[in-house]
Amino acid sequence: MKALTNLKGRSARAAIAVLGLVVPVASSWAARDFTPQAGTWVISEELDGKPGRGLAIDVQGNTFFMQVFGYEKNGDATFYTATGQMDGNRVTAPLMQYQGGRSFGSEARDAVEAGSAGNVTVSFTNGLHGSIQLPGEKVLPIQRFEVRSAQFEDDYLVSKNGGRSFQTVALDGAGQPVFYWRGSIGGDPKGMAHWINLEMGGAYADFSCLRTGADMYSCSEPIVRPLSSPRLPVNAVELRISAGALQGFVDVNQNGVVQRYSLLGRLVTGMKKPGISIPECPPYSVVYAEPFGSCTVGYRVPASGTWVVESELNGKPGRGFALDFQNGVAIAQVFNYQPGGQPTFHMGSVDAPKTPVTLPLGQYAGGRYLGGPGQAATLLVNAGSMRLEFVETVGSFSKESHTVAKLDLPGEPTRRLVRMELEPDAKGSQSLLGQWVLSDDTIVSLTRDLGSRAANADETAWCERAPQELLPHLVSCQWMHVYDDKVVWQKANLIMRPNSPGSALQIRDRHGNLTGLGLLQD
């Protein structure tokens, strides 16, 4: 996909209800116009199909956390971590190493710092690309590691029974939302044709599309619906999808003038089994409003990023997990220790059309060390398997989860694995601050932390979390709405979690950063 052109001018009229549009930025620097995608990243010149070193990057708000898996001069596998606050699109932090922590099947052991190898600097140009300078090395380009399974390619993406649903907002040149759409994208079983559909308020825009890359689509040939279906004034759409995040642009005809907007969005479905349509929803994501809503999705994809064993969260160094789920593939890195206390890592991947997921874990040796020459690693030993079952138990029932898993490691009992929260008050009212799509026609900017709830500037919209023991991540929202010249209060129970499948789409985080991938060059 070519870089999107800079947008100029202002829209004549917003096509969505917006409550308190502008989000103030708490930081002293400018907010980002993208968020780096959580998951596995690689140094571009080392992407050669052979085992080597890599990066597990997680950015939440302005908090940066990275786990680096690499090697010592003697060839032993090792890992480092770096954490810090983003300064715009850039962060510099000490690259720390640890020792003495827990190995597979060992007793509980806390790790201790083994010193710093020096500072690492990471800069991002968008959500999928950037650069890194490791200690003793020159600045090198990095990129998001993107993979797709053959089964996903052949059966899921273009299944005649499939198609994927998404939410998206169109942003003007100032990065403010102008339109909100729900849509879907799919194709025929042989991948010979592709289509896209946009919908808003009962009006539609349908196009046939040319697939221009692994998950890139150029859509400009309209598909005509019956005259009874109102048509949205959309002339063309271009989409780029990466691990559930959606980016692109849309051309909208407004009173004879075509205006281009950038797109920010995400998939709200995972994969469907070929030939089977499964009616279900992401965890607690049905919009319980008047009237009641519903949804139909397939397999729920867990959140990529940093995960930890919940019982080992004691504020001391220990082991960590980097999980990455994209396009029918599950990837895991386990950052742990050898029986003698030396830091090491284990890694595995598997095609994973559904949970539970079982990944073989390998330990590697002989790869590139900090400041050393380029060299590939080799598999040293198979250490067993890691089993993940994504489930969240609430009261007397359990559901598939985006952020909770049952974990089985070699020689260990089942433990609870949870998505790591990097910013404070991740499950409180502060985490609700930012700009959100609450329903098909309402966008709110929640800028005030009122203790138990987050509200917009004049309190015509507010949200508060349900008691955690009842429904984790469930949020109750109310907002003022004008209907037939009457002011009414709308109510809905929503899932409001950054980068999570659910019923609310986050546009900006609490710091004012856009949550999308930004402008890409592919």
C-alpha positions as CSV (number, residue, x, y, z in Angstrom):
1,M,0.0,0.0,0.0
2,K,1.3,3.4,-0.9
3,A,1.6,6.1,1.7
4,L,-1.7,7.9,2.3
5,T,-1.7,11.4,1.1
6,N,-1.9,14.2,3.6
7,L,-5.4,15.3,4.1
8,K,-6.3,18.9,3.6
9,G,-9.3,21.0,4.4
10,R,-12.2,20.3,6.8
11,S,-15.3,18.3,6.4
12,A,-18.5,20.3,5.8
13,R,-20.4,18.4,8.4
14,A,-19.8,15.5,10.8
15,A,-22.0,12.5,10.0
16,I,-21.8,11.1,13.5
17,A,-23.0,12.3,16.9
18,V,-19.9,13.6,18.8
19,L,-19.9,14.5,22.5
20,G,-16.9,16.4,23.7
21,L,-14.7,15.7,20.7
22,V,-11.3,17.1,21.6
23,V,-9.1,14.9,23.9
24,P,-6.6,16.9,26.0
25,V,-3.1,15.6,26.0
26,A,-1.6,15.1,29.5
27,S,1.9,14.8,28.2
28,S,4.3,17.7,27.5
29,W,4.9,16.4,24.0
30,A,2.7,15.9,21.0
31,A,0.4,12.9,20.9
32,R,1.2,10.1,18.5
33,D,-0.9,9.6,15.4
34,F,-0.5,5.8,15.8
35,T,0.2,3.1,18.3
36,P,2.9,0.4,17.7
37,Q,1.3,-3.0,17.4
38,A,1.9,-5.3,20.3
39,G,3.6,-8.6,19.4
40,T,6.7,-10.0,17.8
41,W,9.0,-7.6,15.9
42,V,12.2,-8.3,14.0
43,I,15.3,-6.5,12.8
44,S,14.5,-6.2,9.1
45,E,17.9,-7.3,7.8
46,E,17.8,-10.4,10.0
47,L,14.5,-11.7,8.6
48,D,15.9,-14.6,6.6
49,G,13.7,-17.5,7.5
50,K,16.4,-18.9,10.0
51,P,16.2,-18.9,13.8
52,G,17.7,-15.8,15.3
53,R,17.0,-13.0,17.7
54,G,13.9,-10.9,17.9
55,L,11.8,-8.4,19.9
56,A,8.6,-8.7,21.8
57,I,7.2,-5.1,21.9
58,D,4.3,-3.8,23.9
59,V,3.2,-0.2,24.0
60,Q,0.2,0.7,26.2
61,G,-0.5,4.5,26.2
62,N,2.9,6.1,26.7
63,T,4.4,3.1,28.5
64,F,6.9,1.0,26.5
65,F,8.0,-2.5,27.4
66,M,10.3,-4.7,25.3
67,Q,11.7,-8.2,25.7
68,V,14.7,-9.0,23.5
69,F,15.7,-12.6,22.9
70,G,19.3,-13.1,21.7
71,Y,22.5,-14.8,22.5
72,E,25.7,-14.6,24.5
73,K,29.2,-14.7,22.9
74,N,29.5,-18.3,23.9
75,G,26.3,-19.1,22.0
76,D,23.9,-19.5,25.0
77,A,20.4,-18.1,24.6
78,T,19.6,-15.1,26.8
79,F,17.1,-12.3,27.1
80,Y,17.0,-8.6,28.0
81,T,14.2,-6.2,28.9
82,A,13.7,-2.5,28.5
83,T,10.9,-0.3,29.8
84,G,10.4,3.4,29.7
85,Q,8.0,6.3,28.8
86,M,7.6,7.2,25.2
87,D,8.7,10.7,24.2
88,G,6.5,11.1,21.2
89,N,7.5,8.3,18.8
90,R,10.8,7.5,20.6
91,V,12.1,5.9,23.8
92,T,15.5,5.3,25.3
93,A,15.9,2.9,28.2
94,P,18.5,0.7,29.9
95,L,18.7,-2.8,28.4
96,M,18.5,-5.0,31.6
97,Q,19.5,-8.6,32.1
98,Y,18.4,-10.8,35.0
99,Q,19.4,-14.1,36.6
100,G,18.3,-16.7,39.2
101,G,14.7,-16.9,38.3
102,R,12.4,-19.9,37.7
103,S,13.1,-22.7,35.3
104,F,10.6,-25.2,34.0
105,G,9.3,-27.3,36.9
106,S,11.4,-25.6,39.5
107,E,10.3,-24.2,42.9
108,A,9.2,-20.6,43.0
109,R,12.3,-18.3,42.6
110,D,12.5,-14.5,42.2
111,A,15.2,-13.2,39.8
112,V,17.6,-10.4,40.5
113,E,19.2,-7.8,38.3
114,A,22.4,-8.9,36.6
115,G,23.2,-5.4,35.3
116,S,22.6,-3.4,32.1
117,A,24.2,-3.9,28.8
118,G,23.8,-0.2,28.0
119,N,20.9,1.9,26.6
120,V,18.7,0.9,23.7
121,T,16.8,3.4,21.6
122,V,13.7,2.5,19.7
123,S,11.9,4.9,17.3
124,F,8.6,4.2,15.4
125,T,7.5,5.6,12.1
126,N,4.1,3.9,12.3
127,G,2.4,1.0,14.0
128,L,4.4,-1.6,12.0
129,H,7.8,0.0,11.3
130,G,10.6,1.7,13.1
131,S,14.3,1.5,14.0
132,I,16.4,0.2,16.9
133,Q,19.9,0.9,18.2
134,L,21.1,-1.8,20.5
135,P,24.3,-1.4,22.6
136,G,27.4,-1.7,20.4
137,E,25.4,-1.7,17.2
138,K,24.4,0.8,14.5
139,V,20.8,2.0,14.0
140,L,18.8,-0.8,12.2
141,P,15.3,-0.9,10.7
142,I,12.7,-3.0,12.6
143,Q,9.3,-4.2,11.5
144,R,6.3,-6.1,12.8
145,F,6.7,-9.8,12.2
146,E,3.6,-10.8,10.1
147,V,2.7,-14.4,9.4
148,R,-0.4,-16.3,8.1
149,S,-1.1,-20.0,8.1
150,A,-1.8,-21.8,4.8
151,Q,-5.2,-22.9,6.3
152,F,-6.1,-19.3,7.0
153,E,-5.1,-18.3,3.5
154,D,-7.0,-21.1,1.7
155,D,-10.1,-21.6,3.9
156,Y,-10.8,-18.7,6.2
157,L,-10.0,-15.5,4.5
158,V,-12.0,-16.2,1.3
159,S,-14.5,-18.8,2.5
160,K,-17.9,-18.4,0.9
161,N,-19.3,-19.0,4.4
162,G,-16.9,-16.6,6.0
163,G,-16.0,-13.0,5.5
164,R,-14.7,-10.9,8.4
165,S,-16.5,-8.0,10.1
166,F,-14.9,-4.8,11.2
167,Q,-15.4,-1.4,12.8
168,T,-13.8,1.7,11.4
169,V,-13.8,5.5,11.7
170,A,-12.8,7.9,9.0
171,L,-10.5,10.6,10.3
172,D,-10.1,14.1,8.8
173,G,-6.8,15.9,8.4
174,A,-6.7,16.9,12.0
175,G,-7.2,13.3,13.1
176,Q,-10.7,13.8,14.2
177,P,-13.5,11.3,13.4
178,V,-16.0,12.2,10.8
179,F,-17.7,9.0,9.9
180,Y,-18.2,5.6,11.6
181,W,-19.0,2.4,9.8
182,R,-19.5,-1.2,10.4
183,G,-18.3,-3.4,7.5
184,S,-17.3,-6.8,6.3
185,I,-14.8,-8.2,3.8
186,G,-14.7,-11.6,2.1
187,G,-14.3,-13.5,-1.1
188,D,-15.1,-16.6,-3.1
189,P,-13.7,-20.0,-2.1
190,K,-10.9,-19.9,-4.7
191,G,-9.8,-16.4,-4.0
192,M,-10.7,-15.1,-7.5
193,A,-12.9,-12.3,-6.3
194,H,-13.1,-10.1,-3.2
195,W,-15.8,-7.8,-1.8
196,I,-16.3,-5.2,0.9
197,N,-19.4,-3.8,2.5
198,L,-19.8,-0.7,4.6
199,E,-23.0,0.1,6.5
200,M,-24.2,3.1,8.6
201,G,-27.8,3.8,9.6
202,G,-29.4,1.4,7.1
203,A,-27.4,2.8,4.2
204,Y,-24.8,0.7,2.4
205,A,-21.8,0.9,0.1
206,D,-20.7,-2.4,-1.6
207,F,-17.6,-2.8,-3.8
208,S,-15.7,-5.6,-5.5
209,C,-12.0,-5.5,-4.7
210,L,-8.6,-6.2,-6.1
211,R,-6.4,-8.0,-3.6
212,T,-3.0,-6.2,-3.9
213,G,-1.1,-8.0,-1.2
214,A,-1.2,-10.5,1.6
215,D,-4.1,-8.7,3.3
216,M,-4.4,-5.5,1.3
217,Y,-7.4,-4.6,-0.9
218,S,-8.2,-1.9,-3.4
219,C,-12.0,-1.5,-3.8
220,S,-13.5,0.9,-6.4
221,E,-16.0,-1.1,-8.4
222,P,-19.5,-0.6,-6.9
223,I,-21.8,-3.5,-6.4
224,V,-25.4,-2.3,-6.9
225,R,-28.0,-3.3,-4.3
226,P,-31.7,-3.1,-4.8
227,L,-33.1,0.4,-5.0
228,S,-34.7,-0.1,-1.6
229,S,-31.3,0.0,0.0
230,P,-30.0,3.6,0.4
231,R,-26.4,4.0,-0.8
232,L,-23.6,5.7,1.2
233,P,-21.8,8.4,-0.8
234,V,-18.5,6.4,-0.9
235,N,-16.5,6.2,-4.1
236,A,-13.6,3.9,-3.2
237,V,-12.0,2.1,-0.2
238,E,-8.4,0.9,0.3
239,L,-7.7,-1.4,3.3
240,R,-4.7,-2.9,4.9
241,I,-5.2,-5.4,7.7
242,S,-2.5,-6.5,10.2
243,A,-3.2,-8.9,13.0
244,G,-6.7,-7.6,13.4
245,A,-5.9,-3.9,13.1
246,L,-7.3,-2.1,10.0
247,Q,-5.8,0.9,8.2
248,G,-6.4,2.6,4.8
249,F,-8.4,5.4,3.3
250,V,-11.8,6.1,1.9
251,D,-13.0,8.6,-0.8
252,V,-16.3,10.2,0.2
253,N,-18.5,12.2,-2.2
254,Q,-19.9,15.2,-0.3
255,N,-22.1,17.4,-2.5
256,G,-20.1,16.6,-5.6
257,V,-16.7,17.1,-3.9
258,V,-14.7,14.0,-3.3
259,Q,-12.8,14.1,0.1
260,R,-10.2,11.5,1.1
261,Y,-10.1,10.4,4.8
262,S,-7.8,8.0,6.5
263,L,-9.3,4.9,8.3
264,L,-8.7,3.6,11.7
265,G,-10.4,0.4,12.8
266,R,-10.2,-3.3,13.8
267,L,-11.7,-6.6,13.0
268,V,-14.4,-7.7,15.3
269,T,-14.5,-11.3,14.2
270,G,-11.8,-14.0,14.2
271,M,-11.8,-17.0,11.9
272,K,-14.7,-19.2,11.0
273,K,-14.6,-22.9,10.3
274,P,-15.1,-23.5,6.6
275,G,-18.8,-24.2,6.0
276,I,-19.9,-23.5,9.5
277,S,-21.4,-20.2,10.8
278,I,-21.2,-20.0,14.6
279,P,-23.5,-17.4,16.3
280,E,-21.6,-16.0,19.3
281,C,-20.1,-12.8,20.6
282,P,-16.8,-11.8,22.1
283,P,-16.8,-11.9,25.9
284,Y,-19.8,-9.8,27.2
285,S,-19.7,-7.7,24.0
286,V,-23.4,-7.7,23.2
287,V,-24.7,-4.2,23.4
288,Y,-27.4,-4.4,26.1
289,A,-29.3,-1.3,25.1
290,E,-32.9,-0.5,24.0
291,P,-33.5,-2.4,21.7
292,F,-31.2,-5.3,22.5
293,G,-28.4,-5.9,20.1
294,S,-26.6,-9.1,18.9
295,C,-23.6,-10.2,16.9
296,T,-22.3,-13.1,15.0
297,V,-18.6,-13.9,15.0
298,G,-16.2,-16.8,14.8
299,Y,-13.2,-17.7,16.8
300,R,-12.0,-15.1,19.3
301,V,-8.4,-14.2,18.9
302,P,-6.6,-13.6,22.2
303,A,-4.7,-10.4,22.8
304,S,-1.1,-10.2,21.5
305,G,1.5,-8.8,23.9
306,T,3.1,-9.3,27.3
307,W,1.5,-12.0,29.6
308,V,2.4,-13.1,33.1
309,V,1.6,-15.8,35.5
310,E,-0.9,-14.1,37.8
311,S,0.5,-15.7,41.0
312,E,4.0,-14.5,40.2
313,L,3.0,-10.9,40.0
314,N,4.8,-9.8,43.2
315,G,6.7,-6.7,42.1
316,K,10.0,-8.6,41.7
317,P,11.8,-9.7,38.5
318,G,10.7,-13.1,37.2
319,R,9.7,-14.8,34.0
320,G,7.5,-13.5,31.3
321,F,5.6,-14.5,28.2
322,A,5.1,-12.9,24.9
323,L,2.1,-14.2,22.9
324,D,1.3,-13.3,19.4
325,F,-1.9,-14.4,17.5
326,Q,-2.4,-13.4,13.9
327,N,-3.9,-14.9,10.7
328,G,-4.3,-18.5,12.1
329,V,-0.8,-18.7,13.7
330,A,0.1,-18.6,17.4
331,I,3.6,-17.6,18.5
332,A,5.0,-17.7,22.0
333,Q,8.3,-16.7,23.6
334,V,8.9,-17.8,27.2
335,F,11.5,-15.6,29.0
336,N,12.8,-17.8,31.9
337,Y,15.9,-19.3,33.4
338,Q,18.0,-22.4,33.2
339,P,18.2,-24.7,36.4
340,G,21.5,-22.9,37.3
341,G,19.8,-19.5,37.1
342,Q,21.2,-18.3,33.8
343,P,18.6,-16.3,31.7
344,T,17.3,-18.1,28.6
345,F,14.3,-18.2,26.4
346,H,12.1,-20.9,24.8
347,M,10.1,-20.3,21.6
348,G,7.4,-22.0,19.6
349,S,4.7,-21.5,17.0
350,V,1.8,-23.5,15.6
351,D,-1.2,-23.1,13.3
352,A,-4.0,-22.5,15.8
353,P,-7.5,-22.3,14.3
354,K,-9.1,-22.6,17.7
355,T,-8.2,-23.0,21.4
356,P,-6.9,-24.7,23.4
357,V,-3.5,-24.2,21.8
358,T,-0.5,-26.5,22.3
359,L,2.9,-25.1,21.2
360,P,6.1,-27.1,21.1
361,L,8.9,-25.1,22.9
362,G,12.4,-25.1,21.6
363,Q,15.6,-23.8,23.1
364,Y,18.1,-22.3,20.6
365,A,21.9,-21.5,20.6
366,G,24.6,-19.9,18.5
367,G,22.8,-16.8,17.3
368,R,23.9,-13.2,17.1
369,Y,25.0,-11.5,20.3
370,L,25.0,-7.7,21.1
371,G,27.5,-6.0,18.9
372,G,28.4,-9.3,17.2
373,P,28.4,-10.4,13.6
374,G,25.2,-11.7,11.8
375,Q,24.8,-15.4,12.4
376,A,21.8,-17.7,12.5
377,A,20.9,-19.9,15.6
378,T,20.2,-23.6,15.7
379,L,17.7,-25.6,17.7
380,L,19.5,-26.9,20.8
381,V,16.7,-29.0,22.5
382,N,13.0,-29.5,22.5
383,A,11.9,-28.6,26.0
384,G,8.3,-30.0,25.8
385,S,5.0,-28.2,25.2
386,M,3.1,-25.2,26.4
387,R,-0.7,-25.5,26.5
388,L,-3.0,-22.5,26.6
389,E,-6.7,-22.6,27.1
390,F,-8.3,-19.1,27.0
391,V,-11.1,-19.0,29.5
392,E,-12.5,-16.6,32.0
393,T,-14.6,-18.0,34.8
394,V,-17.4,-15.7,36.2
395,G,-19.5,-17.1,38.9
396,S,-20.8,-20.5,37.8
397,F,-20.0,-20.2,34.1
398,S,-16.9,-19.9,31.9
399,K,-16.4,-18.1,28.5
400,E,-13.5,-17.8,26.1
401,S,-11.3,-14.9,27.0
402,H,-9.2,-12.3,25.3
403,T,-6.9,-11.7,28.3
404,V,-7.0,-14.7,30.6
405,A,-5.7,-18.2,30.0
406,K,-5.1,-21.5,31.8
407,L,-1.4,-22.3,31.3
408,D,0.4,-25.7,31.4
409,L,4.2,-25.7,31.2
410,P,6.5,-28.7,31.3
411,G,6.7,-30.2,34.8
412,E,4.3,-27.7,36.3
413,P,0.7,-27.6,37.5
414,T,-1.9,-25.6,35.7
415,R,-1.6,-21.9,36.4
416,R,-3.6,-18.7,35.5
417,L,-1.9,-16.5,32.8
418,V,-3.1,-12.9,32.3
419,R,-2.4,-10.1,29.9
420,M,0.1,-7.7,31.5
421,E,-1.3,-4.2,32.3
422,L,1.5,-1.6,31.9
423,E,-0.4,1.6,32.8
424,P,-1.8,2.4,36.2
425,D,-5.5,2.0,37.0
426,A,-5.9,-0.4,34.1
427,K,-9.2,-1.7,35.4
428,G,-10.4,1.5,36.9
429,S,-11.9,4.8,35.7
430,Q,-8.7,6.2,34.4
431,S,-8.5,3.4,31.8
432,L,-11.8,4.6,30.4
433,L,-10.4,8.1,29.5
434,G,-10.0,8.8,25.8
435,Q,-12.1,8.9,22.7
436,W,-14.5,6.0,22.1
437,V,-17.3,4.9,19.7
438,L,-20.1,3.9,22.1
439,S,-22.7,3.0,19.5
440,D,-23.2,3.2,15.8
441,D,-23.7,6.9,15.8
442,T,-22.1,8.2,19.0
443,I,-18.5,9.1,19.7
444,V,-17.5,10.5,23.1
445,S,-14.4,11.9,24.6
446,L,-14.1,11.0,28.2
447,T,-11.7,13.5,29.7
448,R,-12.8,13.7,33.4
449,D,-11.9,11.1,36.0
450,L,-14.7,11.4,38.6
451,G,-13.4,8.5,40.8
452,S,-15.9,5.8,40.1
453,R,-16.6,6.9,36.6
454,A,-15.2,8.7,33.6
455,A,-17.2,11.5,31.9
456,N,-16.9,14.0,29.1
457,A,-16.4,17.7,29.8
458,D,-20.1,18.6,30.6
459,E,-21.1,15.2,31.9
460,T,-23.6,14.6,29.1
461,A,-21.8,11.2,28.8
462,W,-20.2,9.0,31.3
463,C,-19.1,5.3,31.8
464,E,-18.3,3.2,34.9
465,R,-17.1,-0.3,35.3
466,A,-19.3,-3.0,36.6
467,P,-18.2,-4.8,39.8
468,Q,-15.2,-6.9,38.8
469,E,-16.6,-10.0,40.4
470,L,-19.7,-9.9,38.3
471,L,-18.5,-9.2,34.7
472,P,-14.8,-8.3,34.2
473,H,-14.2,-5.5,31.7
474,L,-17.9,-4.8,31.4
475,V,-18.7,-1.0,31.4
476,S,-22.0,0.7,31.9
477,C,-22.4,3.9,29.9
478,Q,-25.1,6.6,29.6
479,W,-25.1,9.5,27.3
480,M,-27.5,12.3,26.2
481,H,-29.1,11.8,22.8
482,V,-31.5,14.0,20.8
483,Y,-34.2,11.9,19.1
484,D,-37.2,13.5,17.3
485,D,-36.3,16.9,18.9
486,K,-36.4,15.3,22.3
487,V,-33.5,14.8,24.7
488,V,-33.3,11.2,25.9
489,W,-30.6,9.3,27.8
490,Q,-29.2,6.3,26.0
491,K,-27.9,3.3,28.1
492,A,-25.6,0.5,27.1
493,N,-23.4,-2.1,28.7
494,L,-20.2,-2.3,26.7
495,I,-16.7,-3.8,26.6
496,M,-14.3,-0.9,26.7
497,R,-10.8,-2.3,26.5
498,P,-8.0,-1.0,24.2
499,N,-7.4,-3.1,21.1
500,S,-9.9,-5.7,22.2
501,P,-12.8,-7.2,20.3
502,G,-15.9,-5.9,21.8
503,S,-18.7,-3.4,21.3
504,A,-16.8,-0.1,21.9
505,L,-14.0,1.0,19.6
506,Q,-11.2,3.2,21.1
507,I,-10.0,6.0,18.8
508,R,-7.6,7.7,21.2
509,D,-6.1,6.6,24.5
510,R,-6.0,8.6,27.7
511,H,-2.9,10.5,26.5
512,G,-4.5,11.6,23.2
513,N,-2.6,9.0,21.1
514,L,-4.5,7.5,18.1
515,T,-4.8,3.8,18.6
516,G,-4.4,2.8,14.9
517,L,-1.5,1.9,12.7
518,G,-1.0,5.3,11.2
519,L,0.2,5.9,7.7
520,L,1.9,2.9,6.2
521,Q,4.4,2.4,3.3
522,D,4.3,-1.2,2.0
